[in-house]
Structures are given as structure tokens and as C-alpha cells.
Amino acid sequence: MIIVLLLFSVLPKSIQAQESTRTFLHDQERRIPIQPDRTELAHIPKTVVSDTCHDFGDVPINDPLQWEFTLDNTASNTGIIYNIHNQSPVFFVHQTTDIVPEHATLGITVTFNPREVRFYVDTLRIHSSDPEAPVLEVILKGNGALPTQEEILVSVFPNPFTPNGDGFNDYVEFSFSESDSRPPVIQIYNLRGKKIRDLDGYTDPAYRWYGTDSHGHDVEPGVYIYVFKLENHQTSNGTITLIR
């Protein structure tokens, strides 16, 4: 051993440096961990949502609106959707579990059905078999709005009218465009805000007012206000002049 060391010490410095470098590289090779085969990583499921945030905008109360987004499996093996859930009941998810074949797309439908006139926000969480993104989130937003009022044209004739029993202009008749809803209600008020009577399509299909109150008594001459209501929503109003 002493002879080997002596021989190494008498070697030229350039040869000693080469031998030292070779020994260092050999030690480093033994410390480098084995890298995994990159082809194996291609089999890890890759789950992607088409949209991470959706605003439904203004949606009338009890008039639900649907929206569909997609869940894409870009991997070369089957993906599993374990669970899809959220907190607010106004956002309803039509499916909660499913299987997504390799390189396939799954459509997911969400219904927004507001209960009140206010702003709603919720987070939809999707639990899948993707080890890199086991939980995906989609933000859902929307405004509850008042129901859209049906536009109906109302005409009043004659105005003024003279309910004096002479057979001419003894009543005022209300006519309006057709409605797909229930028959409207016409309310008659005096200028002090007191309701005189209601006209509806059940008791008076012709919607005629003969200048009497709800008890059949003649009302005083003057100006009266009519309010046209459809499904409890005011759509039109105006004035009528009664002359005796």
C-alpha cells in the first residue's frame, strides 16, 4: 500500500488530476436517483373544466335558467367523477357522479332558480380521480329579478261616459290584447285612493263598468282611476271621467 501511494505521488500532476476527476464522477453516478419512465406519467388522468366562473345574469324568480359546461378528460385512461356538490339550493346540478372515458368530454348542466330578488353566489366543487387536481371549482353567480311583466295594450271607450239610463254611453268598456295568463283584473279607485270595485273576467267577461260600486250603488260624478293588473302585477293605469 505504501508503494502504491509513493508511485501515485511521483506521477505527473496532470495524470493525478485526471484520476481524481474520474473518481469524483464515479461517486456522483452512484448518488443520482433513477428517473421514472416519462411514458408512465401520460397515464395520470388530466381533468379540465371549460369554464371556471359563470354569471347567469338577471333571472326572474321561479323562472329557472340552465347552463352547461364541459369536463374534459385529456388522459389516455378513464377518469371518474366521484362527487359534484355545492351549498345553495338555487343552483342545482343535474348529475353528481359519472365516468369520463379517455380523451372524452362530459357535459354538466346547472340550473339557476332564484327564490328572492337578490344576488347569489356559490362554488361548485368537482371531486375526480385526477391525482394532480382532485378537486376542481366553478364559481356560480346570478341575480334574482322580478318576473317580466307581460305587455298588454289597454283601451277605454267611451271616456267620458254617462251612465244615466238613456241607452247612450251608459257604461265604459275596457278592451285589451290577448293574454296567455289568467284573466286580468281591473280595479276602479276614486281620487282619494278608495277602491270602488273590481272588474274581472269571471263576473264580467265584457269588462264593463256602469258607474256603480261593489254593492251596486251609483257613484258620484267625477274622475276615477283604473288599474289594470295581470297575475298580481300592475301593467297599466289611467283615468275615467263619469258624467251624470
Secondary structure, DSSP 8 states (H G I E B T S, - for coil): -HHHHHHHHTS-HHHHHHHHHHHHHHHHHHHS-----HHHHTTS--EEES-SEEEEEEEETT--EEEEEEEEE-SSS-EEEEEEE-S-TTEEES-S-EEE-TTEEEEEEEEE---SSSEEEEEEEEEES-SS-SEEEEEEEEEEE--------EEEESSSB--SSSSSS-SEEEEE---SSS--EEEEEETTS-EEEEEETTT-TT-EE-SB-TTS-B--SEEEEEEEEETTEEEEEEEEEE--
